Amino acid sequence: MPGDNARKALVDSLNGLLADYFALYLKTKNYHWHVAGPQFRDLHLLFDEQAAALFALTDIIGERVRKNGGATLTSIGSIAAKTVIEDDDRAKVDAIEMVKALRDDNAKLVERIRAAKAAAGEAGDNATEGLADDWTDQAQQRVWFLTQIAS
């Protein structure tokens, strides 16, 4: 049976992942609202679709934290403290620069998901391990789509 340290490491990893999802959701929405240029319609719709997919997983990840006996993130400050996704407070960003930033951020998310999956394995949480495979696939698809636009 896994020890408390493995469970605490999993909770910490999941909270980091949850923070990343919230931060990437907000960044993607920012770009959705502010994208401009010849690809406006396509990128506006793509960013909205991707933001919705990111937000949809926040509750699932938060509930995995609770099911593992942990406390979830509680505020914007706790998100900021745990995320590896960099803010972009600019309203005017070149559309292709937006695409590249989101591509790179989703690639970081893949790595964080893999770390959470490994922590889940150490903690004996096969439910989170299985979910992480789907989360990885979704993030890799976003990276693929964005790469095709920015190449």
C-alpha positions as a Markdown table, in Angstrom:
| # | Residue | x | y | z |
|---|---|---|---|---|
| 1 | Met | 0.0 | 0.0 | 0.0 |
| 2 | Pro | 1.4 | 3.4 | -1.0 |
| 3 | Gly | 2.5 | 5.7 | 1.8 |
| 4 | Asp | 1.3 | 9.2 | 2.8 |
| 5 | Asn | 4.3 | 10.7 | 1.0 |
| 6 | Ala | 3.2 | 9.2 | -2.3 |
| 7 | Arg | -0.3 | 10.5 | -1.8 |
| 8 | Lys | 0.9 | 14.0 | -0.9 |
| 9 | Ala | 3.1 | 14.0 | -4.0 |
| 10 | Leu | 0.2 | 13.1 | -6.1 |
| 11 | Val | -2.0 | 15.8 | -4.6 |
| 12 | Asp | 0.7 | 18.4 | -5.2 |
| 13 | Ser | 1.2 | 17.2 | -8.8 |
| 14 | Leu | -2.5 | 17.3 | -9.5 |
| 15 | Asn | -2.8 | 20.8 | -8.0 |
| 16 | Gly | 0.0 | 22.0 | -10.2 |
| 17 | Leu | -1.7 | 20.5 | -13.2 |
| 18 | Leu | -5.0 | 22.1 | -12.1 |
| 19 | Ala | -3.3 | 25.4 | -11.9 |
| 20 | Asp | -1.8 | 24.9 | -15.4 |
| 21 | Tyr | -5.3 | 24.1 | -16.8 |
| 22 | Phe | -6.8 | 27.3 | -15.3 |
| 23 | Ala | -3.9 | 29.5 | -16.4 |
| 24 | Leu | -3.9 | 28.0 | -19.9 |
| 25 | Tyr | -7.7 | 28.4 | -20.1 |
| 26 | Leu | -7.4 | 32.1 | -19.3 |
| 27 | Lys | -4.5 | 32.7 | -21.7 |
| 28 | Thr | -6.4 | 30.9 | -24.5 |
| 29 | Lys | -9.5 | 32.9 | -23.8 |
| 30 | Asn | -7.5 | 36.1 | -23.8 |
| 31 | Tyr | -6.2 | 35.2 | -27.2 |
| 32 | His | -9.7 | 34.2 | -28.3 |
| 33 | Trp | -10.9 | 37.7 | -27.4 |
| 34 | His | -8.0 | 39.6 | -28.9 |
| 35 | Val | -6.9 | 37.7 | -32.0 |
| 36 | Ala | -7.0 | 39.8 | -35.2 |
| 37 | Gly | -5.8 | 39.5 | -38.8 |
| 38 | Pro | -6.6 | 37.4 | -41.8 |
| 39 | Gln | -7.0 | 34.2 | -39.8 |
| 40 | Phe | -9.3 | 35.9 | -37.3 |
| 41 | Arg | -12.4 | 33.7 | -37.7 |
| 42 | Asp | -10.6 | 30.4 | -37.8 |
| 43 | Leu | -8.3 | 31.2 | -34.8 |
| 44 | His | -11.1 | 32.9 | -32.8 |
| 45 | Leu | -13.2 | 29.7 | -33.1 |
| 46 | Leu | -10.2 | 27.4 | -32.5 |
| 47 | Phe | -9.1 | 29.2 | -29.4 |
| 48 | Asp | -12.7 | 29.1 | -28.0 |
| 49 | Glu | -12.9 | 25.4 | -28.7 |
| 50 | Gln | -9.6 | 24.8 | -27.0 |
| 51 | Ala | -10.5 | 27.0 | -24.0 |
| 52 | Ala | -13.7 | 25.1 | -23.5 |
| 53 | Ala | -11.8 | 21.7 | -23.6 |
| 54 | Leu | -9.3 | 23.0 | -21.0 |
| 55 | Phe | -12.0 | 24.3 | -18.7 |
| 56 | Ala | -14.0 | 21.1 | -18.9 |
| 57 | Leu | -11.2 | 19.2 | -17.3 |
| 58 | Thr | -10.7 | 21.5 | -14.3 |
| 59 | Asp | -13.5 | 20.0 | -12.3 |
| 60 | Ile | -12.3 | 16.5 | -13.0 |
| 61 | Ile | -8.8 | 17.2 | -11.9 |
| 62 | Gly | -10.0 | 19.1 | -8.8 |
| 63 | Glu | -12.2 | 16.1 | -7.9 |
| 64 | Arg | -9.2 | 13.7 | -8.3 |
| 65 | Val | -7.4 | 15.9 | -5.7 |
| 66 | Arg | -10.3 | 15.6 | -3.3 |
| 67 | Lys | -10.7 | 11.8 | -3.9 |
| 68 | Asn | -7.1 | 11.5 | -2.9 |
| 69 | Gly | -7.7 | 13.3 | 0.4 |
| 70 | Gly | -6.2 | 16.6 | -0.6 |
| 71 | Ala | -7.4 | 20.2 | -0.6 |
| 72 | Thr | -7.7 | 21.8 | -4.0 |
| 73 | Leu | -6.6 | 25.3 | -5.2 |
| 74 | Thr | -8.5 | 28.0 | -3.4 |
| 75 | Ser | -7.8 | 31.3 | -5.2 |
| 76 | Ile | -6.2 | 33.1 | -8.1 |
| 77 | Gly | -3.1 | 33.4 | -5.9 |
| 78 | Ser | -2.9 | 29.6 | -5.4 |
| 79 | Ile | -3.1 | 29.1 | -9.2 |
| 80 | Ala | -0.4 | 31.7 | -9.8 |
| 81 | Ala | 1.9 | 30.0 | -7.2 |
| 82 | Lys | 1.5 | 26.5 | -8.8 |
| 83 | Thr | 1.4 | 27.1 | -12.5 |
| 84 | Val | 4.3 | 26.8 | -15.0 |
| 85 | Ile | 2.2 | 28.6 | -17.7 |
| 86 | Glu | 3.5 | 32.2 | -18.2 |
| 87 | Asp | 1.0 | 35.0 | -18.2 |
| 88 | Asp | 0.5 | 37.2 | -21.2 |
| 89 | Asp | -1.3 | 40.4 | -20.2 |
| 90 | Arg | -1.0 | 42.0 | -23.7 |
| 91 | Ala | -4.2 | 42.7 | -25.6 |
| 92 | Lys | -2.3 | 43.1 | -28.9 |
| 93 | Val | -0.3 | 40.1 | -29.9 |
| 94 | Asp | 0.5 | 38.9 | -33.4 |
| 95 | Ala | -1.9 | 36.0 | -34.2 |
| 96 | Ile | 1.0 | 33.6 | -35.1 |
| 97 | Glu | 2.8 | 34.5 | -31.9 |
| 98 | Met | -0.4 | 33.5 | -30.1 |
| 99 | Val | -0.5 | 30.2 | -31.8 |
| 100 | Lys | 3.1 | 29.5 | -31.0 |
| 101 | Ala | 2.7 | 30.5 | -27.4 |
| 102 | Leu | -0.3 | 28.2 | -27.0 |
| 103 | Arg | 1.5 | 25.4 | -28.8 |
| 104 | Asp | 4.4 | 25.6 | -26.4 |
| 105 | Asp | 2.2 | 25.9 | -23.3 |
| 106 | Asn | 0.2 | 22.8 | -24.3 |
| 107 | Ala | 3.5 | 21.0 | -24.8 |
| 108 | Lys | 4.4 | 22.0 | -21.2 |
| 109 | Leu | 1.0 | 20.7 | -20.1 |
| 110 | Val | 1.8 | 17.3 | -21.7 |
| 111 | Glu | 4.9 | 17.1 | -19.5 |
| 112 | Arg | 3.0 | 18.0 | -16.4 |
| 113 | Ile | 0.3 | 15.4 | -17.2 |
| 114 | Arg | 3.0 | 12.8 | -17.5 |
| 115 | Ala | 4.4 | 13.8 | -14.1 |
| 116 | Ala | 1.0 | 13.5 | -12.6 |
| 117 | Lys | 0.5 | 10.1 | -14.1 |
| 118 | Ala | 3.8 | 9.0 | -12.7 |
| 119 | Ala | 2.8 | 10.3 | -9.3 |
| 120 | Ala | -0.5 | 8.5 | -9.6 |
| 121 | Gly | 1.3 | 5.3 | -10.3 |
| 122 | Glu | 3.5 | 5.7 | -7.2 |
| 123 | Ala | 0.4 | 6.4 | -5.1 |
| 124 | Gly | -1.5 | 3.4 | -6.5 |
| 125 | Asp | -4.2 | 5.7 | -8.1 |
| 126 | Asn | -5.0 | 3.8 | -11.2 |
| 127 | Ala | -8.1 | 6.0 | -11.9 |
| 128 | Thr | -5.9 | 9.1 | -12.3 |
| 129 | Glu | -3.4 | 7.1 | -14.3 |
| 130 | Gly | -6.1 | 6.1 | -16.8 |
| 131 | Leu | -7.5 | 9.6 | -17.0 |
| 132 | Ala | -4.0 | 11.1 | -17.6 |
| 133 | Asp | -3.8 | 9.1 | -20.9 |
| 134 | Asp | -6.8 | 10.9 | -22.2 |
| 135 | Trp | -5.6 | 14.3 | -21.0 |
| 136 | Thr | -2.3 | 13.6 | -22.7 |
| 137 | Asp | -4.0 | 12.7 | -26.0 |
| 138 | Gln | -6.1 | 15.9 | -25.8 |
| 139 | Ala | -3.1 | 18.1 | -25.1 |
| 140 | Gln | -1.1 | 16.5 | -27.9 |
| 141 | Gln | -3.9 | 17.1 | -30.3 |
| 142 | Arg | -3.9 | 20.8 | -29.4 |
| 143 | Val | -0.1 | 20.9 | -29.9 |
| 144 | Trp | -0.6 | 19.2 | -33.3 |
| 145 | Phe | -3.3 | 21.6 | -34.5 |
| 146 | Leu | -1.4 | 24.6 | -33.4 |
| 147 | Thr | 1.9 | 23.3 | -34.9 |
| 148 | Gln | 0.2 | 22.9 | -38.3 |
| 149 | Ile | -0.9 | 26.6 | -38.2 |
| 150 | Ala | 2.4 | 28.0 | -37.1 |
| 151 | Ser | 4.7 | 25.9 | -39.3 |
